[in-house]
Amino acid sequence: MGEFAFGQPVRRKEDPRLLTGRGTFIEDRRLPGEAVAYVLRSPHAHARILGIDKTAAAALPGVLAILTGEDLAADGIGGIPCEFTPPKFGVTGMENCPVVRPQFPALARDRARFVGEAVALIVAETAAAARDAAEQILVDYETLPAAIAPADATSPGALQIHDEAPGNVSFRWHAGDRPGVEAGFARAHRVAAIDVVNNRVAIAAMETRGALGAYDAATGRLTLYTGTQMPHGLKHDLAEHVFHLPPERIRVVVGDVGGGFGAKNSLYPEQVLVLWASRRLSRPVRWIADRGEAFLGDYMGRDNLTRGELALDKDGRILALRVVTTANLGAYLAPEGPLSPTSNTTALAGVYRTPAIHVTVTGVFTNTVPTDVYRGAGRPEATHLLERLIEAAARELGMDTVELRRRNLISPAELPFKTSLGLLYDSGEFEHVLDAALARADWAGFAARRRESETRGKIRGIGFAHYVERVAGNWPETSRLEITREGRAIAYVGAMSNGQGHETAFAQLVAARLGIGIDEVEVVEGDTDRVATGHGTGGSASLGIAGAALDGAVIKVIERAKHMASELLETAAADIELVDGRFVVAGTDRFVTLAEVARMAFDPRFVAPGAAPGLGESADYRPKNPTFPNGCHVAEVEIDPETGALALLGYTMVHDFGRVLNPLLVEGQLHGGVAQGLGQAWLERVAHDPESGQLLSGSFMDYCVPRAGDLPEFVFVERSTPSPVNPLGIKGCGEAGAAGAPPALMNAIMSALTPLGVPHLDMPATPERIWRAIEATRR
C-alpha cells in the first residue's frame, strides 16, 4: 500500500503505452468504409460570398459530396453555441450583462469573417481526391474592409462585422466596488499606472485537432470520435444546439489527447461537419487538421489590451485598483469566449489586501479567429497585469519592490479573507512562500551577479511574481468505482485527460485507499456511453472535484465490503480493518481478500432481491468553495545589449498546492505550464497583416515556441497548506505555471532594462523588441 500512498512519486502508468506508439489518438481511429473530409477555407478576412461553383470539383473521380452553408441551412443544422454569461460579483456587480451572440455557422453562408473560416466541405474516398476537388471549387468573393485590432473595429465608420452588434461590441461588463475605488483614488498619495498588451497566442498542441463522425441508420445515433477535454459538453451542444436530438442519440468517444490547454474544451465546426456528412452519406467521415489548418482554425488565446491603475497611501499601502480591458473576441463568440476576460478577473486581488477593486471589460468582434479559454483562462492575464503594476508602483514610490509587497500581503492571521471581488481565501502562508522563493533564488546575492555580468558587457535582471488563483470551482462531478470478480477496480470518471496523467492519478488514489497495486486499477474516461455524466477537464479541477467524488465512491465501496466481509468472517463489521487489500479481523490473523468479497457480491445467494449483482458505488461531489493554490516565481536573465538576445539563467518556483497526491505529476504540470507562460512572454505572438488580415505567423517557421535548450533547470520547492474545504486537502496545480511565468520573466527583463532608461516593454520580449527598446534610449 505504501508504494502508492498519497504523496508518493509514482511514475505515470500510461507512459509505456504512449511512448511505444500504442496510444489511441484521433489519427489512430479507423472505421470500416470511412471517407475523408477536407475543409475549404476563406482566403479573406472579410468578404461577401456571392456564389460557389462546385461543378468541376464534383465531377472529379472519388468525390462523394461537396457541401456548403446553403446545404447546412437547408438541413436545419445549428451553429456553434456560446451559452456563457459574464458573472456577477463584487459590491456593484451588474445585475445582468447583455451579450450579443451572432450565429457562428459551421460553414459560412453569406459572409466570411476571418481568414481560415470554413466555406465548404469536400468529402471524398481519399485525402488527395478531396484536396484536388477543393482546388477546383470557384468561390466568388466580394472583399470587404477588415478590422483586425479592436481599435479598428470600434473606430467611427468601421464596417459592421455582425449587423446585430453595433460598434462591433459584444458586451460591456463591469464588476467590483466603483464607489470604493473612486474614494480610494481621491485620497491616494501616489497613483501608479500601466498599459499592457496580453498578446494573442496559438495553442500549438502537439496533436492537431481531428474528428471522425459515424451515423448508425438502424438506431439513428451519431457517434463522434474526437480529441476533446469535455466529451459530455460536446454531447450536450451537439444534441441541444446543433442536431436538435435527444441526448441519447449522441455519443462522444475520446481516446488519448495530445494536449488541450483549453482550446479543446469547446465544440468546433469540423466536429459538426463530419457528423452531418456521415448522416448524409451513411458512412463514416474523418477529418484531421494539418499544422497549417491548426494555425488558421484553432481557437486562440489571450489578446487583451488593459490599463491598470493602483492607488497607494504615503506608506505604500494599496487603497484601490482600477482595471479597464478591451478583449479581442475574434469574429464570433467561441463557446467560452467571454469567460477569460470576465469570470477570472477575480485573480486581480492577488495576495494583497486591496480594499476596493473595480474592473470594466469590453468584448469586441474583429476579423480574426475567435479567442477562447487558454491555460489559466483569465487568471494569468490578471496576474500579469497586477504583478507588472506592483513593480510600476514600487518605481513610482521609490520603494523596494519586496518591501512594497510585504506591506500589502495578506497574513495567515487574516484568513479566512474575503477579497473585494468576493472570493474567500481560506488557507495559505503568502509571506512564507515569498521568503522561501527569494531565499532559494538567492535574491540577496543578485547585485554581485549583476556586476559580474557587466564585466562581460552584459546586463542582468531579476524579477518575481506572486500569485493566488481560484480553481476547482462550483460544478458537480459524479464518479463510480466497481470491483470486478477478480478483485480489480474500475474507476469511471467524468474528467478527461489531455496529457496530465489521469490514469496514474486516479488509479493511485484508488490503490492507496484499497491497498492494491496501481496496475490493478483501470480508469475509464472519455466515453459518454460508459460514463454517464461529467464536466470534463478544465480549471485545474480534475483531482479536486472528480477525484473527490471518486474518493467518496471508494469509501462507500469499502464500507459496503466490510459488512460483506463480516458475514464471511462471522464477526462484527466494526471489527473489520482493510489492510493491503485484505479485510482483517482486528487483532487476529483472520482475513478475506478483496477478490473474495467481490465474488460474494456476484453470488446470487448474497444478492438482495431486486438488487444488481456486483460491488460498485457512485458518489457526487460539488465544492462549497473553490481552492486557492498560490506561489511565487523568480526569474533571472542576462541580455546582450548589442543584439537583444536573452538568456534565462535561473527559474525558481515555490508553490502551495495543498496536499499533493503525486509529486512527479505536479512537477510535470509545472514544467509544462511554465514553458507555455515563458513562451508567451518571450517568443510567441500571433501576427496579422493589419490591412488584409492575412496570418503572418502561420507555421512554426514564423511562430516561435520555446525549445528545451531555451529553458534552464527549473527549481521547485513545495510549501503546502492543506485546503480546508476539499475532502482530499488538495488545491490544484495545472495552470499555476502559466500564471506565474509571464510576469516573473517580464519583471526580470525590466529589472535589466530600466537602469538603461527603458520605460516599458510588452510581451513578447523577443530579441528584436529588446534591441529596439535599448536602441531607443541611445538616441
QUISUL-V252120 format. One record per residue. OMEGA is omega in radians with two decimals (none if undefined). D_LAST is the distance of its C-alpha to the last C-alpha in Angstrom with 2 decimals. Layout:
# QUISUL-V252120
omega=OMEGA d_last=D_LAST
omega=OMEGA d_last=D_LAST
This chain:
# QUISUL-V252120
omega=-3.07 d_last=68.16
omega=-3.10 d_last=65.75
omega=-3.06 d_last=63.93
omega=-3.07 d_last=62.70
omega=3.06 d_last=62.52
omega=3.09 d_last=59.65
omega=-3.12 d_last=56.78
omega=-3.12 d_last=57.72
omega=-3.11 d_last=55.11
omega=3.12 d_last=57.22
omega=-3.07 d_last=55.82
omega=-3.10 d_last=55.33
omega=3.14 d_last=58.66
omega=-3.01 d_last=57.14
omega=3.11 d_last=55.04
omega=3.11 d_last=57.87
omega=-3.08 d_last=58.60
omega=-3.07 d_last=55.03
omega=3.10 d_last=54.06
omega=3.03 d_last=57.13
omega=-3.13 d_last=56.60
omega=3.07 d_last=59.31
omega=3.09 d_last=57.19
omega=3.04 d_last=57.97
omega=-3.03 d_last=54.78
omega=3.11 d_last=55.08
omega=-3.14 d_last=54.96
omega=-3.14 d_last=57.94
omega=3.05 d_last=60.14
omega=3.07 d_last=62.71
omega=3.14 d_last=65.48
omega=3.03 d_last=68.35
omega=-3.05 d_last=67.94
omega=3.04 d_last=64.31
omega=-3.06 d_last=62.34
omega=-3.14 d_last=58.62
omega=3.03 d_last=56.23
omega=-3.09 d_last=53.05
omega=3.00 d_last=50.77
omega=-3.00 d_last=49.55
omega=-3.13 d_last=46.19
omega=3.02 d_last=44.41
omega=-3.07 d_last=41.70
omega=3.08 d_last=40.42
omega=-3.13 d_last=38.57
omega=-3.11 d_last=40.79
omega=2.96 d_last=43.91
omega=3.07 d_last=47.49
omega=-3.07 d_last=50.09
omega=3.13 d_last=52.65
omega=3.11 d_last=54.83
omega=3.12 d_last=55.23
omega=-3.10 d_last=57.51
omega=-3.04 d_last=58.68
omega=-3.10 d_last=61.80
omega=-3.12 d_last=60.76
omega=-3.09 d_last=59.18
omega=-3.10 d_last=62.27
omega=-3.10 d_last=64.52
omega=3.13 d_last=62.83
omega=3.06 d_last=64.82
omega=-3.14 d_last=64.27
omega=-3.09 d_last=62.61
omega=-3.12 d_last=64.27
omega=2.96 d_last=62.43
omega=-3.00 d_last=59.45
omega=-3.10 d_last=58.72
omega=3.11 d_last=56.54
omega=3.08 d_last=55.67
omega=3.11 d_last=58.82
omega=3.14 d_last=60.94
omega=3.14 d_last=59.22
omega=-3.13 d_last=59.98
omega=3.14 d_last=63.54
omega=3.09 d_last=64.18
omega=-3.13 d_last=62.92
omega=-3.10 d_last=60.25
omega=-3.11 d_last=57.87
omega=3.13 d_last=54.09
omega=-3.04 d_last=51.72
omega=2.93 d_last=52.29
omega=-3.11 d_last=49.95
omega=-3.06 d_last=52.09
omega=3.07 d_last=49.46
omega=3.12 d_last=49.29
omega=-3.01 d_last=46.53
omega=3.03 d_last=48.07
omega=3.02 d_last=49.02
omega=-3.10 d_last=48.01
omega=-3.05 d_last=47.03
omega=-3.07 d_last=48.52
omega=3.09 d_last=47.65
omega=-3.09 d_last=47.50
omega=3.07 d_last=48.43
omega=3.02 d_last=52.08
omega=-3.12 d_last=51.18
omega=3.12 d_last=48.19
omega=3.14 d_last=49.07
omega=3.06 d_last=47.48
omega=-3.09 d_last=47.59
omega=3.12 d_last=48.74
omega=3.10 d_last=48.91
omega=3.11 d_last=51.13
omega=-3.04 d_last=49.42
omega=3.08 d_last=51.79
omega=3.01 d_last=52.17
omega=3.11 d_last=52.02
omega=-3.08 d_last=50.25
omega=-3.08 d_last=52.92
omega=-3.07 d_last=51.62
omega=2.97 d_last=47.85
omega=-2.99 d_last=45.32
omega=2.98 d_last=42.44
omega=3.08 d_last=40.10
omega=-3.11 d_last=39.54
omega=3.11 d_last=42.13
omega=-3.11 d_last=44.64
omega=-3.10 d_last=48.17
omega=3.13 d_last=50.10
omega=3.08 d_last=53.17
omega=3.08 d_last=54.94
omega=3.10 d_last=56.68
omega=-3.07 d_last=59.39
omega=3.14 d_last=60.97
omega=-3.13 d_last=62.97
omega=3.10 d_last=59.99
omega=-3.13 d_last=56.22
omega=3.14 d_last=56.13
omega=3.14 d_last=58.51
omega=3.13 d_last=56.48
omega=3.11 d_last=53.24
omega=-3.14 d_last=55.10
omega=-3.13 d_last=56.49
omega=-3.13 d_last=53.09
omega=-3.12 d_last=51.96
omega=3.12 d_last=54.95
omega=-3.14 d_last=54.34
omega=3.10 d_last=53.18
omega=3.13 d_last=51.27
omega=-3.12 d_last=50.85
omega=2.89 d_last=47.54
omega=-3.06 d_last=46.27
omega=-3.12 d_last=42.54
omega=3.06 d_last=41.10
omega=-3.11 d_last=37.63
omega=3.06 d_last=36.10
omega=-3.05 d_last=34.12
omega=3.11 d_last=32.12
omega=3.11 d_last=30.04
omega=3.13 d_last=31.94
omega=3.09 d_last=29.95
omega=-3.09 d_last=31.23
omega=-3.08 d_last=34.73
omega=3.14 d_last=35.01
omega=3.12 d_last=33.48
omega=3.11 d_last=36.04
omega=3.12 d_last=37.98
omega=3.14 d_last=37.12
omega=3.11 d_last=40.05
omega=3.06 d_last=42.33
omega=3.03 d_last=42.28
omega=-3.09 d_last=45.53
omega=-3.06 d_last=47.77
omega=-3.13 d_last=48.77
omega=-3.13 d_last=45.23
omega=-3.13 d_last=44.11
omega=-3.13 d_last=40.38
omega=3.12 d_last=40.22
omega=3.08 d_last=40.58
omega=-3.14 d_last=42.97
omega=2.95 d_last=43.02
omega=-2.98 d_last=41.57
omega=3.03 d_last=42.42
omega=3.13 d_last=42.00
omega=3.11 d_last=43.44
omega=-3.01 d_last=43.50
omega=-3.11 d_last=44.10
omega=3.12 d_last=42.41
omega=3.13 d_last=44.25
omega=3.11 d_last=43.54
omega=3.13 d_last=39.82
omega=3.12 d_last=39.75
omega=3.13 d_last=41.69
omega=3.12 d_last=39.37
omega=-3.13 d_last=36.27
omega=-3.12 d_last=38.24
omega=-3.08 d_last=38.88
omega=3.00 d_last=35.56
omega=3.09 d_last=33.91
omega=3.05 d_last=30.50
omega=3.04 d_last=29.35
omega=-3.12 d_last=26.81
omega=3.10 d_last=25.61
omega=3.01 d_last=23.92
omega=-3.11 d_last=23.77
omega=3.00 d_last=24.36
omega=2.98 d_last=25.17
omega=-2.88 d_last=28.15
omega=3.07 d_last=27.78
omega=-3.14 d_last=30.81
omega=3.03 d_last=32.44
omega=-3.06 d_last=35.31
omega=3.04 d_last=38.28
omega=3.06 d_last=38.63
omega=-3.13 d_last=41.99
omega=3.09 d_last=43.62
omega=3.04 d_last=46.59
omega=-3.14 d_last=45.98
omega=3.08 d_last=48.12
omega=-3.13 d_last=51.63
omega=3.07 d_last=54.86
omega=-3.10 d_last=58.51
omega=3.14 d_last=60.85
omega=3.13 d_last=64.63
omega=3.10 d_last=67.27
omega=-3.09 d_last=70.82
omega=-3.10 d_last=73.15
omega=-3.10 d_last=76.04
omega=-3.06 d_last=74.38
omega=-3.12 d_last=71.70
omega=3.04 d_last=69.09
omega=3.10 d_last=65.51
omega=3.11 d_last=63.85
omega=2.98 d_last=60.12
omega=-3.05 d_last=58.92
omega=3.00 d_last=55.18
omega=-3.11 d_last=52.40
omega=3.04 d_last=51.68
omega=-3.00 d_last=51.12
omega=-3.09 d_last=53.55
omega=-3.12 d_last=56.71
omega=3.05 d_last=58.67
omega=3.08 d_last=55.91
omega=3.12 d_last=55.94
omega=3.13 d_last=59.72
omega=-3.08 d_last=59.63
omega=3.14 d_last=57.14
omega=-3.12 d_last=59.01
omega=-3.00 d_last=62.36
omega=-2.94 d_last=61.46
omega=-3.02 d_last=58.84
omega=-3.05 d_last=59.00
omega=3.08 d_last=62.58
omega=-3.10 d_last=64.40
omega=2.98 d_last=66.71
omega=-3.07 d_last=68.33
omega=-3.11 d_last=66.17
omega=3.11 d_last=68.85
omega=3.14 d_last=68.34
omega=3.03 d_last=64.82
omega=3.08 d_last=64.09
omega=-3.12 d_last=60.70
omega=-3.11 d_last=60.63
omega=3.04 d_last=57.64
omega=3.07 d_last=57.62
omega=-3.13 d_last=54.70
omega=-3.09 d_last=51.22
omega=3.12 d_last=48.24
omega=3.13 d_last=45.68
omega=3.05 d_last=45.50
omega=3.14 d_last=42.72
omega=-3.09 d_last=43.86
omega=3.10 d_last=43.44
omega=2.97 d_last=47.04
omega=-2.73 d_last=48.40
omega=3.07 d_last=49.01
omega=3.12 d_last=51.10
omega=3.12 d_last=49.63
omega=-3.06 d_last=50.98
omega=3.10 d_last=52.06
omega=3.04 d_last=54.31
omega=-2.98 d_last=56.05
omega=-3.11 d_last=56.34
omega=3.08 d_last=58.07
omega=3.13 d_last=60.66
omega=3.14 d_last=61.29
omega=3.12 d_last=61.64
omega=3.13 d_last=63.93
omega=3.13 d_last=66.20
omega=-3.05 d_last=66.36
omega=-3.10 d_last=67.09
omega=3.01 d_last=69.15
omega=-3.13 d_last=67.33
omega=3.13 d_last=64.36
omega=3.14 d_last=60.92
omega=3.03 d_last=57.86
omega=3.07 d_last=54.15
omega=-3.13 d_last=51.49
omega=2.90 d_last=47.80
omega=-3.03 d_last=45.87
omega=3.10 d_last=42.29
omega=3.09 d_last=40.97
omega=3.12 d_last=43.20
omega=3.11 d_last=41.97
omega=-3.10 d_last=38.41
omega=-2.93 d_last=39.84
omega=3.13 d_last=42.56
omega=2.99 d_last=42.06
omega=-3.09 d_last=41.11
omega=-3.04 d_last=37.52
omega=3.05 d_last=36.08
omega=3.12 d_last=33.75
omega=3.10 d_last=31.45
omega=2.95 d_last=30.88
omega=-3.01 d_last=28.33
omega=2.97 d_last=28.89
omega=3.10 d_last=27.95
omega=3.11 d_last=29.29
omega=-3.08 d_last=29.85
omega=3.11 d_last=31.46
omega=-3.10 d_last=33.40
omega=3.08 d_last=34.09
omega=-3.03 d_last=36.28
omega=3.13 d_last=35.54
omega=3.12 d_last=36.76
omega=3.10 d_last=34.45
omega=-3.06 d_last=37.23
omega=3.11 d_last=36.55
omega=-3.06 d_last=38.30
omega=3.11 d_last=37.39
omega=3.09 d_last=35.27
omega=-3.08 d_last=34.52
omega=3.08 d_last=33.42
omega=-3.05 d_last=33.01
omega=2.90 d_last=32.78
omega=-3.08 d_last=32.89
omega=3.08 d_last=34.57
omega=-3.09 d_last=34.52
omega=-3.02 d_last=38.18
omega=-3.00 d_last=38.08
omega=3.14 d_last=40.78
omega=2.97 d_last=43.68
omega=2.94 d_last=44.47
omega=-3.05 d_last=44.94
omega=3.09 d_last=47.94
omega=-3.06 d_last=45.90
omega=-3.11 d_last=42.73
omega=-3.01 d_last=42.64
omega=-3.00 d_last=43.37
omega=-3.08 d_last=40.02
omega=-3.09 d_last=38.10
omega=-2.96 d_last=41.14
omega=-3.05 d_last=43.74
omega=2.99 d_last=41.59
omega=3.04 d_last=39.30
omega=3.11 d_last=41.74
omega=3.10 d_last=39.44
omega=3.11 d_last=37.08
omega=3.12 d_last=39.40
omega=-3.11 d_last=38.46
omega=-3.01 d_last=39.99
omega=-3.13 d_last=39.42
omega=-3.13 d_last=41.95
omega=-3.04 d_last=40.08
omega=-3.07 d_last=42.67
omega=3.11 d_last=41.60
omega=2.98 d_last=39.60
omega=-3.09 d_last=39.36
omega=3.07 d_last=37.93
omega=-3.14 d_last=37.77
omega=3.03 d_last=37.41
omega=3.12 d_last=37.46
omega=-2.99 d_last=38.51
omega=3.02 d_last=37.40
omega=3.03 d_last=38.78
omega=3.13 d_last=36.52
omega=3.12 d_last=37.37
omega=3.09 d_last=36.58
omega=3.11 d_last=38.78
omega=3.04 d_last=40.21
omega=-3.13 d_last=38.74
omega=-3.12 d_last=41.13
omega=3.09 d_last=41.37
omega=-2.97 d_last=39.39
omega=-3.08 d_last=39.91
omega=2.96 d_last=39.87
omega=3.09 d_last=40.17
omega=3.13 d_last=37.94
omega=3.05 d_last=38.10
omega=3.12 d_last=35.01
omega=-3.13 d_last=33.11
omega=-3.14 d_last=34.33
omega=3.12 d_last=33.70
omega=3.12 d_last=30.12
omega=-3.04 d_last=29.39
omega=-3.07 d_last=31.37
omega=3.00 d_last=29.98
omega=-3.13 d_last=26.32
omega=3.08 d_last=27.33
omega=3.10 d_last=29.06
omega=3.11 d_last=25.92
omega=3.13 d_last=24.07
omega=3.12 d_last=27.12
omega=3.09 d_last=27.02
omega=-3.13 d_last=23.46
omega=-3.10 d_last=24.62
omega=-3.03 d_last=27.65
omega=-3.05 d_last=26.16
omega=3.05 d_last=28.95
omega=-3.03 d_last=29.44
omega=3.10 d_last=29.33
omega=-3.13 d_last=32.70
omega=3.12 d_last=34.35
omega=3.13 d_last=33.26
omega=-3.12 d_last=34.90
omega=-3.10 d_last=37.99
omega=-3.05 d_last=38.62
omega=-3.12 d_last=38.79
omega=3.02 d_last=40.50
omega=-3.12 d_last=43.91
omega=3.07 d_last=46.51
omega=-3.13 d_last=49.60
omega=-3.12 d_last=51.75
omega=-3.14 d_last=50.29
omega=-0.05 d_last=51.30
omega=-3.05 d_last=52.45
omega=3.11 d_last=49.46
omega=-3.14 d_last=49.07
omega=-3.11 d_last=45.52
omega=2.98 d_last=44.72
omega=2.89 d_last=44.56
omega=3.10 d_last=48.08
omega=3.12 d_last=47.91
omega=3.07 d_last=50.26
omega=-3.04 d_last=48.80
omega=-3.12 d_last=51.90
omega=3.11 d_last=50.78
omega=3.08 d_last=47.93
omega=-2.94 d_last=46.71
omega=-3.11 d_last=43.02
omega=3.10 d_last=42.25
omega=3.08 d_last=44.20
omega=3.11 d_last=42.22
omega=-3.12 d_last=38.93
omega=-3.10 d_last=40.32
omega=-3.13 d_last=41.56
omega=-3.12 d_last=38.27
omega=3.12 d_last=36.24
omega=-3.10 d_last=38.93
omega=3.12 d_last=39.24
omega=-3.09 d_last=35.47
omega=3.10 d_last=35.47
omega=-3.08 d_last=32.90
omega=-3.11 d_last=33.89
omega=-3.05 d_last=33.05
omega=-3.06 d_last=29.51
omega=3.12 d_last=27.87
omega=3.13 d_last=29.58
omega=3.10 d_last=28.55
omega=3.13 d_last=24.88
omega=3.13 d_last=25.21
omega=3.09 d_last=26.91
omega=-3.11 d_last=24.13
omega=3.10 d_last=21.63
omega=3.12 d_last=23.99
omega=3.12 d_last=23.48
omega=-3.13 d_last=19.67
omega=3.04 d_last=19.87
omega=-3.00 d_last=19.03
omega=3.12 d_last=22.00
omega=3.07 d_last=22.85
omega=-3.13 d_last=26.14
omega=3.12 d_last=27.18
omega=3.09 d_last=30.38
omega=-3.11 d_last=32.03
omega=-3.03 d_last=35.49
omega=2.87 d_last=37.51
omega=-3.11 d_last=40.99
omega=3.08 d_last=42.28
omega=3.07 d_last=45.46
omega=-3.11 d_last=47.35
omega=-3.00 d_last=50.93
omega=-2.94 d_last=51.41
omega=3.12 d_last=54.66
omega=-3.12 d_last=56.08
omega=2.99 d_last=59.40
omega=3.01 d_last=60.35
omega=3.08 d_last=63.78
omega=-3.11 d_last=64.41
omega=3.05 d_last=67.67
omega=3.07 d_last=69.16
omega=3.07 d_last=72.24
omega=-3.13 d_last=74.25
omega=3.10 d_last=75.98
omega=-3.10 d_last=79.57
omega=3.13 d_last=78.21
omega=3.05 d_last=76.23
omega=-3.09 d_last=72.79
omega=3.03 d_last=70.33
omega=3.14 d_last=68.57
omega=3.10 d_last=65.73
omega=-2.96 d_last=64.91
omega=-3.10 d_last=61.47
omega=3.00 d_last=59.68
omega=-3.12 d_last=56.19
omega=-3.13 d_last=54.70
omega=2.93 d_last=52.95
omega=3.06 d_last=49.91
omega=-3.02 d_last=49.26
omega=-3.09 d_last=49.48
omega=-3.12 d_last=52.83
omega=-3.14 d_last=55.27
omega=3.14 d_last=58.23
omega=-3.03 d_last=57.63
omega=-3.10 d_last=56.75
omega=3.09 d_last=59.65
omega=3.11 d_last=62.06
omega=3.11 d_last=61.11
omega=-3.14 d_last=61.71
omega=-3.12 d_last=65.15
omega=3.14 d_last=66.05
omega=-3.13 d_last=65.24
omega=-3.04 d_last=67.52
omega=-3.10 d_last=70.37
omega=3.11 d_last=70.26
omega=3.14 d_last=70.17
omega=-3.13 d_last=67.97
omega=3.11 d_last=64.70
omega=3.07 d_last=66.05
omega=3.14 d_last=68.96
omega=3.04 d_last=66.71
omega=3.11 d_last=65.72
omega=-3.12 d_last=62.92
omega=3.05 d_last=63.27
omega=2.86 d_last=60.35
omega=3.04 d_last=59.25
omega=-3.05 d_last=62.56
omega=3.00 d_last=63.42
omega=-3.08 d_last=67.09
omega=3.12 d_last=67.27
omega=-2.94 d_last=65.02
omega=-3.09 d_last=66.17
omega=3.06 d_last=63.14
omega=3.06 d_last=59.59
omega=-3.04 d_last=56.20
omega=-3.04 d_last=54.43
omega=3.10 d_last=51.37
omega=3.06 d_last=48.33
omega=3.11 d_last=46.82
omega=-2.95 d_last=47.57
omega=-3.02 d_last=51.15
omega=-3.14 d_last=53.34
omega=-3.09 d_last=54.81
omega=-3.11 d_last=54.50
omega=3.14 d_last=56.58
omega=3.11 d_last=58.35
omega=3.10 d_last=58.85
omega=3.08 d_last=60.30
omega=3.12 d_last=62.68
omega=3.11 d_last=63.66
omega=3.08 d_last=64.32
omega=3.11 d_last=66.57
omega=3.12 d_last=68.47
omega=3.14 d_last=68.92
omega=3.12 d_last=70.33
omega=3.09 d_last=72.77
omega=-3.13 d_last=73.88
omega=-3.13 d_last=74.49
omega=3.10 d_last=76.55
omega=-3.13 d_last=78.63
omega=3.11 d_last=79.10
omega=3.12 d_last=80.29
omega=3.10 d_last=83.08
omega=3.11 d_last=84.08
omega=3.14 d_last=84.03
omega=3.08 d_last=86.23
omega=3.14 d_last=88.86
omega=-3.09 d_last=88.78
omega=3.11 d_last=88.93
omega=3.10 d_last=91.37
omega=-3.12 d_last=89.49
omega=3.13 d_last=87.52
omega=-3.14 d_last=84.00
omega=-3.13 d_last=82.82
omega=-3.08 d_last=83.82
omega=3.06 d_last=81.72
omega=3.06 d_last=78.42
omega=-3.11 d_last=76.00
omega=3.08 d_last=75.17
omega=3.07 d_last=73.46
omega=3.12 d_last=74.71
omega=3.08 d_last=78.22
omega=-2.96 d_last=79.99
omega=2.98 d_last=81.78
omega=-3.04 d_last=84.49
omega=3.08 d_last=83.07
omega=-3.14 d_last=84.73
omega=3.03 d_last=86.49
omega=-3.14 d_last=85.93
omega=-3.12 d_last=86.89
omega=2.89 d_last=84.23
omega=-3.11 d_last=83.57
omega=3.07 d_last=80.51
omega=3.14 d_last=78.09
omega=3.13 d_last=79.47
omega=3.09 d_last=83.01
omega=-3.14 d_last=82.02
omega=3.11 d_last=80.20
omega=3.09 d_last=83.33
omega=-3.11 d_last=85.34
omega=3.11 d_last=83.06
omega=-3.12 d_last=83.95
omega=-3.10 d_last=87.67
omega=-3.12 d_last=89.58
omega=-3.07 d_last=91.82
omega=-3.14 d_last=88.98
omega=-3.12 d_last=87.18
omega=3.11 d_last=88.04
omega=3.13 d_last=89.66
omega=-3.13 d_last=87.07
omega=3.08 d_last=84.19
omega=3.09 d_last=82.06
omega=3.08 d_last=82.57
omega=-3.13 d_last=79.82
omega=-3.12 d_last=77.59
omega=3.14 d_last=74.47
omega=3.05 d_last=72.70
omega=3.08 d_last=69.79
omega=3.11 d_last=67.63
omega=3.01 d_last=65.12
omega=3.03 d_last=62.15
omega=-3.08 d_last=59.87
omega=3.02 d_last=57.49
omega=3.13 d_last=58.03
omega=3.07 d_last=54.46
omega=2.97 d_last=51.43
omega=-3.02 d_last=50.32
omega=2.99 d_last=47.06
omega=-3.11 d_last=45.49
omega=-3.12 d_last=42.51
omega=3.12 d_last=40.21
omega=3.13 d_last=37.09
omega=3.11 d_last=34.62
omega=3.11 d_last=32.29
omega=3.06 d_last=29.61
omega=-3.02 d_last=27.81
omega=2.98 d_last=24.97
omega=-3.04 d_last=22.99
omega=2.98 d_last=19.68
omega=-3.05 d_last=18.39
omega=-3.13 d_last=14.60
omega=-3.11 d_last=14.52
omega=-3.06 d_last=16.52
omega=-3.13 d_last=16.59
omega=-3.07 d_last=20.35
omega=3.02 d_last=22.19
omega=3.09 d_last=25.55
omega=-2.98 d_last=27.85
omega=-3.10 d_last=29.67
omega=3.12 d_last=32.12
omega=-3.09 d_last=33.50
omega=3.11 d_last=36.19
omega=2.94 d_last=38.28
omega=-3.02 d_last=41.00
omega=2.97 d_last=43.08
omega=3.11 d_last=46.10
omega=-3.08 d_last=47.92
omega=3.11 d_last=51.26
omega=-3.05 d_last=54.12
omega=3.11 d_last=53.08
omega=-3.04 d_last=55.54
omega=-3.09 d_last=53.97
omega=3.13 d_last=51.03
omega=3.13 d_last=50.37
omega=3.13 d_last=49.95
omega=-3.11 d_last=47.69
omega=3.08 d_last=45.41
omega=3.10 d_last=45.33
omega=3.12 d_last=44.32
omega=-3.13 d_last=41.53
omega=-3.14 d_last=40.17
omega=-3.13 d_last=40.15
omega=3.12 d_last=38.64
omega=3.12 d_last=35.84
omega=3.11 d_last=35.07
omega=3.13 d_last=34.86
omega=3.08 d_last=32.71
omega=3.11 d_last=30.28
omega=3.12 d_last=30.32
omega=-3.06 d_last=29.24
omega=-2.93 d_last=26.44
omega=-2.86 d_last=25.14
omega=-2.89 d_last=26.22
omega=3.01 d_last=28.36
omega=2.99 d_last=27.68
omega=-3.07 d_last=30.02
omega=3.08 d_last=28.14
omega=2.91 d_last=29.66
omega=-3.02 d_last=28.91
omega=-3.12 d_last=28.22
omega=-3.03 d_last=30.56
omega=-3.07 d_last=33.45
omega=3.11 d_last=33.39
omega=3.14 d_last=33.91
omega=-3.12 d_last=33.23
omega=-3.12 d_last=30.42
omega=-3.00 d_last=31.09
omega=3.09 d_last=34.81
omega=3.10 d_last=35.51
omega=2.95 d_last=34.55
omega=-3.05 d_last=32.71
omega=3.14 d_last=30.15
omega=-2.96 d_last=30.77
omega=2.99 d_last=30.05
omega=-3.11 d_last=32.28
omega=3.06 d_last=32.08
omega=-3.10 d_last=34.45
omega=-3.12 d_last=36.49
omega=3.12 d_last=34.42
omega=-2.93 d_last=31.26
omega=3.08 d_last=33.06
omega=2.96 d_last=34.30
omega=3.11 d_last=37.76
omega=3.07 d_last=37.98
omega=-3.10 d_last=39.69
omega=3.08 d_last=41.98
omega=3.14 d_last=43.94
omega=3.08 d_last=46.59
omega=-2.87 d_last=47.36
omega=2.91 d_last=49.67
omega=-3.08 d_last=51.65
omega=3.06 d_last=54.19
omega=3.13 d_last=53.99
omega=-3.07 d_last=56.91
omega=-3.14 d_last=57.26
omega=-3.07 d_last=57.20
omega=3.10 d_last=60.58
omega=-3.13 d_last=58.97
omega=-3.07 d_last=56.51
omega=-3.10 d_last=53.52
omega=3.14 d_last=50.25
omega=-3.01 d_last=48.62
omega=-2.91 d_last=45.75
omega=-3.03 d_last=44.75
omega=-3.04 d_last=41.51
omega=-3.11 d_last=40.31
omega=-3.14 d_last=37.93
omega=3.12 d_last=36.14
omega=-3.04 d_last=35.87
omega=-2.97 d_last=34.41
omega=-3.05 d_last=32.11
omega=-3.14 d_last=29.24
omega=3.11 d_last=28.31
omega=-3.13 d_last=29.01
omega=-3.11 d_last=26.59
omega=3.09 d_last=23.83
omega=3.08 d_last=24.32
omega=3.12 d_last=24.13
omega=3.13 d_last=20.85
omega=3.04 d_last=19.37
omega=3.10 d_last=20.97
omega=-3.00 d_last=18.86
omega=-3.07 d_last=15.51
omega=3.10 d_last=15.97
omega=3.09 d_last=15.71
omega=-3.13 d_last=12.15
omega=3.08 d_last=11.39
omega=-3.04 d_last=12.11
omega=-3.02 d_last=14.46
omega=3.05 d_last=16.54
omega=3.11 d_last=17.49
omega=3.00 d_last=20.57
omega=-0.13 d_last=23.16
omega=-3.13 d_last=23.30
omega=3.14 d_last=20.67
omega=3.09 d_last=20.79
omega=3.13 d_last=18.91
omega=-3.12 d_last=16.90
omega=3.11 d_last=15.97
omega=-3.14 d_last=15.16
omega=3.14 d_last=12.98
omega=3.13 d_last=11.05
omega=3.11 d_last=10.79
omega=-3.13 d_last=9.56
omega=-3.13 d_last=6.93
omega=3.14 d_last=5.72
omega=-3.08 d_last=5.64
omega=-3.10 d_last=3.79
omega=none d_last=0.00
